[in-house]
């Protein structure tokens, strides 16, 4: 991806940055060469961003051209919104009070250059404010009235930076532009920027460390400069062209907010917010399968009015599921009427609706990985030792938490299983899904559909290896390029856009 720094007057630009072109705002706004450029990241360091100023128009036209602008127009508007500043002040209250506890005056001005301050004790606060506003040079005024709070935020022009700060600002600039997301690991090969959302502290993530490394390698082969990001990077989403979520997802969770934000910023995102919504809530999924006539276990949406009918309709034992359960957590088997009512008491306190399903014991579940309507891998997940599920979270022995697995060639899987997996996933969308299917007397039935399914090294990739990772990355690249084509040819795309993002 080409990097451009846009400034009001390049003659006044004194910072030493390698690998990035410096151009004037006038040139960027008026030179047709920049209008036709594609795959560009624009660092807008103009003197001011006030409405209808050159700096404002640089970010505005960058977005219209399909360029990635830092800051973008939304960031610029946020700087001027008192309500946003107050919200940020409240959100960062603990950090603000801790950072400024030694200040004895009634006001303090914090100058932030590329996310850093010349005084090390303000590093964390500076980084957080930079993440929120994504503006290279900002000055934050804080006042003390019983406690510290942010009174206002404004941008800083380069010639407003104190001369004594310039050596440090040079160092900050160097560190900022040498980050992998800006300077590709493989010069000349990286076309796009990909963020992979992970949670380093998650006990059972969708992909282990070796699989994440394979994702990174496949991404670089597909032309991406890749960075692992965490929930703290929410306000950096616009820096990327695409987002791959490799953290367990949920609707009432930051992963859903990441997906929504990425989609609104025009990124290609797997998995998209609609897929998370449809798969994460089992009440929604059950209704979707019922309407779509997908074979599934006999089920009942249980609430306070019909809880007394569960045993009669489903029989005992039966299975109860919280709507947002995942990886077998929040899923219980009950064998007696007394146990049924005790578990329902607990679950209906947490959710107004619970899914009840008939109990269908099998030695294994099929997991069919589906990507954009095409089967990607097939595994048999066997039940955990001495347990009725694939995962037994109550086991005291780590090796007995999960059952064994066996991967298969796609063509080895019964055709009815593959066909059903493709049919049900088509009701969800065109993302990446894991469809869990049981075979009962030779008939496949869907247990559930998971967005963001597990891909672990030497498990799901046991047969197809790096092809799995490459397929995902090349799909992301094709979708980015389809969006770029849409921007280049808006009239043509408006005629042929029915059917959604492919």
Secondary structure, 3 states (H helix, E strand, C coil): CEEEEEECCHHHCCCCCCCCEEEEHHHHHHCHHHHHCCCEEEEECCCCCCCCCHHHHHHHHHHHCCCEEECCHHHHHHHHCHHHHHHHHHHCHHHHHHHCCCCCCCEEEEEEECCECCCHHHHHHHHHHHHHHCCCEEEEEEEECCCEEEEEEEECCHHHCCHHHHHHHHHHHHHHHCCCCCCCCCCCCCCEEEEEECCCCCCCCCCCHHHHHHHHHHHHHCCEEEEEECHHHHHHHHHCCEEEECCCCCCCCHHHHHHHHHHHCCCEEECCHHHHHHHHCHHHHHHHHHHCCCCECCEEEECCCCHHHHHHHHCCCEEEEEEEEECCEEEEEECCHHHHHHHHHHHHHHCCCEEEEECCCCCEEEEEEEECCEEEEEEEEECCCCCCCCECCCCCCHHHCECCEEEECHHHCCHHHHHHHHHHHHHHCCCEEEEEEEEECCEEEEEEEEECCCCCCCCCCCCCCHHHHHHHHHHHHHHHHHHHHHHHCHHHHHHCCCCCCC
